[in-house]
Amino acid sequence: MNRLLWIAVALAALSRPSVAVSQETPDAPAPQRTGTEMLVLTPPKDWRLAFRERRDDMFVVQYAPPEARGEDWRDMVQAQVFLGVTGLAPEAYLDQLVEFYARACDPIGAGATDVGDVAGYPFASKVLLCGRNRETGRGSVMLFKVIAGREALYAVTRAWRGAAFDLDRAPISRGELADWAYYLAGARLCDLASAETPCRAP
């Protein structure tokens, strides 16, 4: 059974927000949940935790297949929590990403922005193609889903990285992108203090 990743954002009065992360496994200790709002994400089957770090008011966690080693990865799932960022629309964040990758990549391609709302949380998603990163020489395909919470902004990414490519010969098929979209559709927010979006065990 896939593990369930809980990313809990705690907001304490007159103090900076903090983050707690735990994995629900049979032999794992119960998580210390001091916040109310959580990002719930199921890592792909058999993938492992590859990276986790708190950077000031941002928390990032990455999962990769077991064969990946350090920066040598081909496929990855990443979740970022931007603590205290509550005034930025998900589509505006995606626009900033497009501007960033336009400077870093040549060629670059971007799909349409899909927007929606689940249980009162606005979200937006977009596909980005970096044919060749000017610094690394590699190409990448990324599908982003950004959710605006009441306590933070959450960005979940499913990514592929490999050899540089032309945009008309992207290495990820439409079928694979559909699978990615189905996977990211499962990323959601819940709130320990809300009966409308309760946090349930898997």
N, C-alpha and C positions, 0 to 999 in steps of 0.2 A: 504493500500500500504506500502511495506517495506520502511524504511528510508534508505537514502543513506549516507554513511559515507565518508567524504572527509578528507584525511590526507595530508596536504599540507606541503611540505618541502621548507623553504625559505633559500636561500643562499645570504648573504649580503657580500659585498666586505670587506675584512680584519676583519671580525667578525665571530663568531660562528654561524652555521645555527640554525634556530629555527623552531618550528612546530606549526601549527594551526589546530585545529580539530573542525568540526561543523557537525551538523546533519540537512539535508534538510527536514524540516517539515513545514506545512502551517503556524504555528505561531512562528517559530524560526526566529531570526534575521539573516540577510544576513551575511555569514562568512567574516572575514577579511582575504583575501588571499594575502599574501605578497610574496609568492614563485611562482615557475613555475611548479614543478613536484609534482604530487599527486598520492596517492594510493586510488583507488576507490573500496569500498567494501560495499555490501549490507548485513546488519545483517539478520539472519533468522527471519521470520515473528514472531512478538510478543515478540522477545527477547529484553532484556533491557541492557543498559549500566551498567556493573557490576564493572568496575575498569578502571581508566585512570590515568597515571602518566608520568611525564617527569623526566628522570634520566640522568643528564648531556647531552650526545649526543645520548640518546636513548629515544624514545617515545613508550609507550605501551598502548593499549586499549583492553578491554575484554568485550565480550557480553555473556550473559547466559540467560537461560529460566527464566520466572518471579518467579518460585518457588525457585530458587537458592538463598541462603543467605550467603553472604561473601565467606569464603573459602569452604563452604558446597555446592559444585556444582558437577553435574554429566556430563553435557555437556557444552562445551564452544567454542567460537570462539575468537581467539586472533590475533591482528595485532601488529607487532613491526617494528619500523623504526629506523635503525642504521644510524644516520646522519653522512655524510662525509665518510662512508665506501663505497668506489667505486672500490677497487682493488681486492675484494674477489669474486671468482666465486660462483654462487649459490650452485653448487654441493660440493664445498669445505666447505661451511658453513654447509651443511647437514652432511658431513663427521665428522665435529667437534661435531655436535649434537649426532651422533652415538657413538662417543668416550665418550661423557659426560654420556649418558644413559647406556652405557656398565658398567660404574663405579657405577651408581646409582641403577641399576635394575638387578634382577636375577629371572627368565630368561629374555633375551632380544631377540627380533626378528626385522629384518629390511627388507623391501621390496627393490626391485630394484629402482635405481634412474632414474626417467624420466626427460629428458631435452628437452627444446624447446626454441622458440623465438617468441615473439609477438610484432609486430611493432618496431623491433629493440631492445627490452628489453629481454635479456636472462633470463630464469627461470628454476628451477629444483623442482621436487616434490618427496616425499618419505613417505612411511608408517613406523612408528615405533611402536613396541609393547613392553611395559614394563610389564612383567608378575607380578612382585612384586617389588615395590620400597623399598629398604632396610631401608629407614628412616620412611616412612609412613605406610608400609605394604599394600598399595593399588596397584591396577593394573591400567594401562592406555593404550589407543590406540590413536595415534596421526597421522594425515596426515598433512604434511608441504608443503607449496608452497613458494619458495624463489625467489624473483625477483631482478635482479641487475639493479638499476636505474643509471642515470647519476649524481645524487646528494646524493644518499643513497642506502642502502641495505634494502629490505623489506621482512619480513617473516610473512606469514599468516598461522595460525594453526587451524584445526578443531579437537577437542579433546573430548574423553570420559574418565571418571575416575570412578572406582568402586572397587569391591572386586578383590583380587588377582586371577590370572588364569594361567592355563598351555597354552603354545603357540598353542598346537593342539586343544584347545577349546577356542579360542578367542571369546570374548563377542560381537564383531561386525561382522556381516555377510558380504560377498562379495557384496551383493546388497546394504547394507548400505554404505560400502566404495565407491561404485560407485556413490551413491548419494552425498557423501562428495566430491568426485573428481569433480563432475558436479558443485557443489556449488563453490569450490575453483577456478574452471575455470573462474568464473566471476570476480575474483579479478584481477585488471589490473592497469597499470599506465597510466596517461595522463599528458599532459604538456600544461600549459596555453600559453607558448611561441612557441608552435610547431603546424603547420598546419597538420602534419602527425599523431599526437596523440592528438587531441583536447579534452578538458574537456567539456563534454556536460551535461546538466541538465538531470535528469531522465525522 
